[in-house]
């Protein structure tokens, strides 16, 4: 059997507070957009910048409460590290055309913003191994 890998790693800023909803089965899901930017100097020496927007989807499961944690701790402007996998989804739009969206299904999130003075570390990891008690 051949092996393959579907892995995405991003560091960026959250565009707006995550949307937090529940499926008809009661599973929590958080969705947000993450901006990643790169800058360079063009041939004239002028600074150029390009920003890409990524849709991040975070699920709760019986083993982890990642969507709940994102809902509580991630906000517009938060700087975060996201690790997950690419997922393509196709659907019929309201006008009847086929649409394809690309999403990153998050397995792990690290908050990169400075914490309040009472905490010792500048980062906090939220991963599939983390269970909120």
N, C-alpha and C positions, 0 to 999 in steps of 0.2 A: 504494500500500500504506500502510495506517495504521501508526503506530508506537505502541508501548506500553512500559511500564516496570514491572518487578517488582523493587523494591529495598527492602531493610530495613537499618537502621542501629540498633544497640543498644549501650549501655554498661551493664555490670552485673557481678555477681559469680557465679563458677562455684559451683554447689551441691555437687558432689563431683567427685573425679578423673574425667577422661574415660574412657569405655569404649573400648577399642582392640581392634578385631577385623579379620578379613580376610574378603573374599567368597570364594566357591568358586573364583573365577578368580585369587585372590591379591592383590586390590587392598585396601590398608589403608583403614580408615574409623574415625574417632574421633567419638564422640557424647557430648554432655554437656548439662546443663541450666544455663541462665543466668537469674539473677534480676534483674529491673529493678524499681525501687521509685519511688514518688512520694509526696510528703507535702503536706498542706494543713491549714489551720485550718478547722474547721467553724463553723457559725453561733454557737456558744457560745464560740469561741476555743480549743477543745481541738485539739491536734495529732492529725491522723489520718494513717495510712499505708496504702498498698496495694502489694502485691508481685505481679507477674506472673512466671510461669515459662515459659521458651521452650526448646524442644528444638533444639539446634544440631547439625548433621551436617557433618563435614569429611572430604572424600575426598582420597586421593592420585590423581594421574593421571600419564601419561607425561611431563608437563611440570612437575609440581610435587609436592613431598612434604609438603603442608600437614598431613595427618593425622599423619604421623610427628613433625613439629615440635610439633604440639599435644600429642601423647602425651608428649613429653619436657619441654615447657615450661609447660603449663597444668595447674594443680592446684586442688583445692578452695579456695575463697576468693579465687582470682586475680581481679583486676579487669581486664576486657578490653573492647575495642571490637570488635564483629563487624559485618561488612558482607556481605550476601548477598542471597538471594532466597527468597520464600515458596514452599513446595511442599506440596501437599495429597496425602495418600495414603490410599486406602481398602482395607480388608482385612476378612476374615471372622474374628471372634473365636472362641475355643474354644467358646463357647455358641451359635455359629451366627449371631450378630447382626453386622450391618455396622458397622464402626468407621471413623472418619475421624480422621487425625492431621494436625496442622499442624507443619511443620518449617521451619527456616531452613537452607538450604544455603549454607554460608559460602564466600565467595570471598577474603576478607581478614580478618585478625585482627591487632589491635595490643594488645600487653601493656602495661597501664597501671600495673602495680605498679613501685615503685622497684626499681632494679637494685642488685646488690652495689656496694660502694664502688669497686671497680676499674673500673667502667664509667662512661662520661661522660654518657650520656643516661638519662632516666627512662622512656623508652618504647622498645619494639621492635616493628617491623612484620613481620608474617608474611602475605604475600599470594601471589596466584597467580603473580606474577612471581618469587617467591623460590624458588630451587632450592638444596637443601642439597648441599654437595659433600663 
